[in-house]
């Protein structure tokens, strides 16, 4: 059994921001024994540890597909106190971003254990201000509070469709996509109306025959997204929904699609032609909305992600609508738990702010000076 005042679960952008602000507020590494030279007793020395399921720094970025370059991504927001370096626009994001995250971890000497997978978080007893117990595949941690920053990468949305299980071709999700080369010469159905769907449609359509399916007609913006105006409005709307106990909406879905270089390239090549969702999947293809049949070799589900919160289920945080009522980053029904990178803090800028705000609220709840 190990102890820490705060356990941070996840070391992506939101988790790193939380770790940085915990250290700034005087929390020390729980990995340094209290008996070590110069260490104060736990009662007078609030501590923290960060548990990351990934084998290396970089959060979900290290798992992105190989052709996603820095010129293609929507940009990464600098971690606190650590400006982003100049990078080659053609450098793969799954290399550039983890390198930056790793340098941040080393600069701030964050107490990160990896790979450690959190299996379940529960209450130590019935005391609403007592300890929480974090069970992992590498042991158990007792803690006063948990900051959850697990993101969404490990909880892909895979819609159920009639006949899905009888399809003889390949089915994969965005998180499993590596490169367009594996689909060369094939007929590929790409499902989804978001940024990733359009990026992968553009790539795959260079060497394969593609068919693009969405539930709704995609809307492309005529001008650029204005985060200083529209971003605040979207975040305010999602925040209001979260505080009312509704399930979190997607920030990316609200920003719409822009005429990026890859969208223009797909359009000019004739690939950006949307079809209504098919009604069923058959062994060798899909049944179209008009009743016709389209043979396909593969189906790529670019259908997004949901928050990865299965390990928190014993705490019963969700209401009957599937939402978690919160105030800021703090769960209203369980103030020992903060969710960051969730709801209005899904974006990179939002994740940084959420890490800072979570520590402010947490130190007040712990009775520490601000």
N, C-alpha and C positions, 0 to 999 in steps of 0.2 A: 504494500500500500504506500503510495506517495501522496504528498500534499502540496497544494498551491492555492493561494488566495483566489487567483483567477486562472481558468483554463481557456485558452483560445483554440478553437477547432477550425483548422484551415489556415494556410499560409499563402493564399493568393493576394491580390491587391488589397482587399478589405482587411484580411487578417494581418498583413504586414503593417498597415496603417494603425490597427489597434495595438500591435506590439510596440510600435514606435511611441505611441502616446502613453502606453502603460509605463514604459521606461522613463519617459519624460516626467511622469507623475510620481516617480520614486519607487515603482515596483521593480523588484530585482529577480534575477533568474532563480527559479525553483530547482534548477539542476545543480546549483551550488549548495552542498550540505550546510546546515546551520552550524555544524561543528568546524567548518573550514575557517582558517585564520581570517580574522576581520569580519566574519559573518555575524550579524545580529540575530537574536532569537526570532522565530517566526512571528511571535505576537507583536513584535515591534518592526518587523521587516516584511511588508506585504510583497508577495512573490507572484510570478506568473510563469506559465509554460505554454508553448504553442505546439500543437499536435497536427502534423501534416501527413495525409495519406499518400502523397506523391513521393516518388523515390528521389526527386531532385527539386531545386528551386524552380519557380516559374508558374505555379498554379496550373490552371487549365491551358495556358498558352503553350506549354511544352507538348501538348497533344494535338494541336491544330494541324491541318493538312499541310503538306510540304510546299505547295505552291502559293500559300497565303503569305505574301511579302509585306514588308512594312509600308510600302506605297499603297497597298490594298486595304489594310485595316483602317478602322475609323480613328485611329490614333490612340496612344496610351497617355494617361495623365501622370505627370511626375509624382512619385511617391513623396511623402512629406520630408522636407529638408534635403532632398536628393534629386536635383534636376535631371531630366532625361538627357542622355548623351546624343550627339549627332550620330545617326545611323545611315547606312546605305539603304536607299529605298527598295533595292532589290534583295536585301537580306531577308531570309525567311523569318517570320514573326516568332516561330517556335524556337528560334535560336536567339534572336535579338532580345526579346522580352525576358526570357529566363536569365540571360546574362546580366541584364539590368537588375532584376530582382535579387539575384545572388549577390551582386555587389552591395545592394542595400542591406541585405541580411548581415553580411560581413562587417560593413561599416558600423552598424548599430548593435552588433553582437547579440542578436536575438536568440533566446533560448528555444530553439526549434528541434523537435524530435521527429525524424522521418526515416523510413516510412512507418507511420503508426496509424492504423485505421480505428476510428472510434466506432464501437459497435452499438452502444446504448448509453443514454444519460438518464439517471433516475434520482429520486430523492433518498437521502440517507435515512430519514424518518419523517414523521408527520409535522415537524416544526416548520412553519412557513418561512422562517428565517434561518433554518438550519443549513446543513451542507448538502451539496449535490455530489453524486458519485458518477464518475466518467469511466465506463468500462471500455478497454481497448484490447486489441490483439497483442499488446505488449505490457499488459498490467492494468492496474486500477489507480485512479486519481480521486482524492477527496478535495473538494473545492467549495468556496463560498459562492462563486458565480461562474457562469459560462458565457463566453462571447462566441457565437456561432458564425463562422464565415466560410461555409462549405460551398457556397455558390450553387450552380445548377448542372455542371458538366456531367456528373454521375447520375443524373435523373432525366434522361432523354424522353421526349414525348413520342410514343409510337402508337398512332391511332389504330383502332381495330376496324377492319373492313371485312365484309363477307368474302370468304374464299382466301383470305390472307395466308392461311396455313397450307393451302394446296398448291401455291405457286411453286413451280419447279425451278425458276430462275433465282437470282441472288437478290436479297433484300438487305439494306444497310441503312444506318442513320448517319447524319452529318458527322457525329463524333467518331464514326468508323471510317470515314472517307480519307484516303491517302492521296491519290492523284488520279488525273483523268486517264492516264495510260492504261489502267486496268480495265477500262470500258471501250477501248479502241475497237471500232468496227461493230459495236453492239447497238441495240435499240434500248434506250434508257428512259424510264419514266421518272421525272423529278417532281416531288411533291413538296409544296411550301411556298409561301409568298413573302418571305423575309430576305434579308441581305445575303445570308449564306446560300439560300436557294438560288438566287440570281448569280452569285459568284460561281457556284459549282455548275450551274447551267451553262454559263459562258465557257468555262473550261472544257467541260465534257463535250459540248456541242462542236468543238473544233475537230474531234476525231470520231464522234459517234452520232447517231441519229437520236435526237432528244425530243421529249414530249413534256411540256410544263403544265402541271395541274395545281390549282389553288381553289380553296373554298369560296373566296371572294375575289372580285376583280381587283388586281393590284393597282394602287394609285401612286404614280410617280410625281414627285414634286417638281415644279417648274424652276424654283430657285433653291439655294442652299438652305440647310437647316440652321436656324439661328438659336443656338443654345442659350444665349443671354436673355432671350425673350420666350421662345417656345419651350425651351428646356425647363425653365422655372414653372411655366404653366402646367406642363405634363407632370412634373414631380409633385406639384401642389395637388393635382387631381388624384394621383396615385396615393399620396400621403393621406388625403381625406378618406379614400376608400379603405386603406389599411386601418385607420383609426376608427372606422365604422365597423371593422371586423370582416370586411370583404376579402376574398382571395386577391393576391397581388396581380396587378396588370403588368404588361411588359412595356418598359420604356422604349425599347427598340421598335415595337409594333406601333407605338404612337408617333414616332418620328417620321414614318413613311419611308419610301424608297426614293433615292436621288438618282439623277442621270450621271452616275459614275462612269469612268472609262470602261469598266467591264460590262455595265448595263448597256452602254452605247454600242460596244462591240457585239454583244449578243443580239441587239436589235438590228444592227446593220447586216449581220449574217443571217437574219431571218429566224433566229432561235427564240427570240423573246415573244413568243406567241402563246398566250395563256389559253388553256382548256378548262372547262368546268370539271370539278372532281368526278372521277369515274365512280360508278355505282357498285362495282364488284371486281374482285380479282379472280382470275381463272388460272388454270395450270400454266398457260403459256402467254398470258397477257392480261389486259384489263378491259372491262365492259364499260364503254363510254356512256355519258349521260343521255345521248340520243339513241342508245341501244346498239350501236355498232361495236365492233371488236377491234382492238389494237394489240397486235403481238409485241411483247417486249421481253428483253433478256434480263433486265435488272430494274429494281425500284429503289430509288434513293429517297428516303424520308428526311427531308430538310424541314422538319416540323417543330423544331425548337426544344426547349427544356423547361422543367419546373424546378422549384427550389429543392435541394437535396437535404431533407429534414427527417428521414426515416429513423435515424438514431435518437431523435427527440420524442418519438411517439409515446413512450411511457409517461411523459410529463403532461400529455393530453392538452396540448396548447391550442389545437384547432377547435373552432366552433362548428355548429351543425351545417354551416355554409362552406366549410373548408378553409375559412380565413383564420388569421391570428390577429386579434385586436392588440394594437401596440400604441405606445406613446413615444414618439421618436424611435429609438432602437430597442426600447425596453418592452418586453411582453407584459401586458397589463395584468394577466392572471398569474404570471410567474416572473416577478421582478428580478429574480436571480439570473434570468436568461435575457441576453441581448442578441438580436439578429441583425447582422450587417451584410451588405451585399444582397439584401432582400428588399423586395418592394421598391420604394423610391430610391434606394441606394444600389440598384443593380448596375448602374453605369460606373465607369471608371472614376469620374469626378465624384459621384455620389458615394462610392465605396470609401474614398479617402475621407470625406466629411463624416461619414457614418462611423469610421474608426475613431475619429476625434470625439464626436458627440457621445458615442457609447462610453468612452472612458470618463467624460465629464459626469454623465448620469450615474455611472457605476461608483465613482469615488464619493459622490454625494450619498448614494444609498449605503455605502460602507462606512459613512461617517467620517470620511477623510476630508481635510481642508482642500479647497479648490484654488 
